[in-house]
Amino acid sequence: MYICGNILSMMNRNFIPKNLNNIQEKGQYTWKSPSNIALVKYWGKSDPQLPKNPSISFTLDACHTITTLHFQKKEVNDDDFSFDIFFEGKKKEDFKPKIAGFFERIHTYMPFLKAYHFEIHSENSFPHSSGIASSASGLSAIALCLMSMEKLMNPAMEQEFFNNKASFLARLGSGSAARSIEGELVVWGEHKEVLGSSNLYGVTLEQEIHPVFKKYQDTILLVDKGEKVVSSTVGHQLMHKHPFAEQRFEQAHENVSAMLSVLKRGDLDRFVEIVESEALTLHAMMMTSMPYFILMKPNTLAIIQKIWAFRARSKSHVCFTLDAGANVHVLYPENEKEVVLEFIEKELVDFCQKKHYICDRAGNGAIELNGDAQIYTELEKQ
């Protein structure tokens, strides 16, 4: 059941700060924020960045963005956003429109933005814009830095509110960024079986998770490290008049229900079925939109065929998933790590660009790196 517009509006207002004190002239914050890989995909949205269906994802660990936000109070107040952005040490004027649009969307919830000049320095541990959700880690990192500023002005802010609002803000920059604040498993989008689930922000999956899904492995095969020919933003827009959109949204709800059961029972065979079906369905939506497009490459398909053949002969529970790009995420339980990595080295690396791949695993969310490195994840606090 979906929340009505009036309730959504009321929940939005909860994120508008009422009293901000302890205003600082200048300072900086640094956050490391992860990417994520959806097991059940989100594809299609309505304004403002609200998902047409719920999704569930593994938060990643090695694939992350580190962002430092420097802020300096303006000498003269004006009505403009003032910022410079640097990516991997180079000033990036072409990134500014996206960040300006992000600031415009969140200004109501961060009313101090126009009072400061910002200098944003970001770097990725993985190739930008190649289908590893760089916008998810990048926008969530900026949102977390801004939330640290707000927390400085409102020291009584509770951790749950901090995380929810960070996810809420990140979502307004990039939908999947809503899933990059916490971990290991995050649900974004309302679903009747997930308590507290919301279209406004992602929530950590609180149900019992079978031990086999702890420290789940994700080896990312970099088939194509170039920028995608069609952005995810454009792809989402093409769902508005898609002939199979409603069936897809219904399927996603059903697959989230099925995945919740799988994660609780540890049913790896069913996990493989859902994850691979979701990956292929995502790309089927791209291939049947108008205009239609294909983000997979020949090597993507060759890798999939190799994985199927290996699984059939080895009885491994290795499987693949795809994001909106050509790269292949190879998922497998930690106890199969040795055999799967041997398979990847022997049979799959030749399909990767320059034989490059990234060994990753399910992680626990974003980490603040400056100061005493206060961490907003349950695992790090234990």
Buried (B, 14 or more C-beta within 10 A) or exposed (E): EEBEEEEBEEBBEEBEBEEBEEEEEEBBBBBBBBBBBBBBBBBBBEEEBBBBBBBBBBBBBBBBBBBBBBBBBEEEEEEEBBBBBBBEEEEBEEBBEBBBEBBEBBEEBBEBBBEBBBBBBBBBBBBBBBBBBBBBBBBBBBBBBBBBBBBBBBEEBEEEBBBBBBBBBBBBBBBBBBBBBBBBBBBBBBBEEBEEBBBBBBBBBEEEBBEBBEBBBBBBBBBBBEEBEBEBEEBBEBBEEBEBBEEBBEBBBEBBBBBBEBBEEBBBEBBBBBBBBBBBBBBEBBEEBEEEBEBBBEBBBBBBEBBBEBBEEEEBBBBBBBBBBBBBBBBBBBEBBEBBBEBBEEBBBEBBBEEBBBBBBBBBBBBBBBEEEBBBBBEEEE
